[in-house]
């Protein structure tokens, strides 16, 4: 009898390659789904309100040493003052200063759904 067409060692290698490819495809699908749903969320933020930054907090991940900025802000919709917060990648403390004016994009059907930007930004954000 001759050797099998695919050796056991080759089969194991192929199995590992397919497993890694499957994991990478799964990660890619998750990233794409997150981007899709975030884009859908942002597309609903069609109304604009002036806002003001009330607090800025910089957080740094001790393991990765990456930072993010949490911007707390207030804004008014139909005479009601609302507050929210938004997380920005990196250190955005020079962009969003406490007390600074900002543009708040919000969903007219759900005014608590927001995103905050520098003044003059058009909504929906893109």
Beta strands, then each sheet from edge to edge (+ up, - down):
strand 1: 47-60
strand 2: 67-77
strand 3: 80-89
strand 4: 101-107
strand 5: 110-118
sheet 1: 3+ 2- 1+ 4- 5+
end
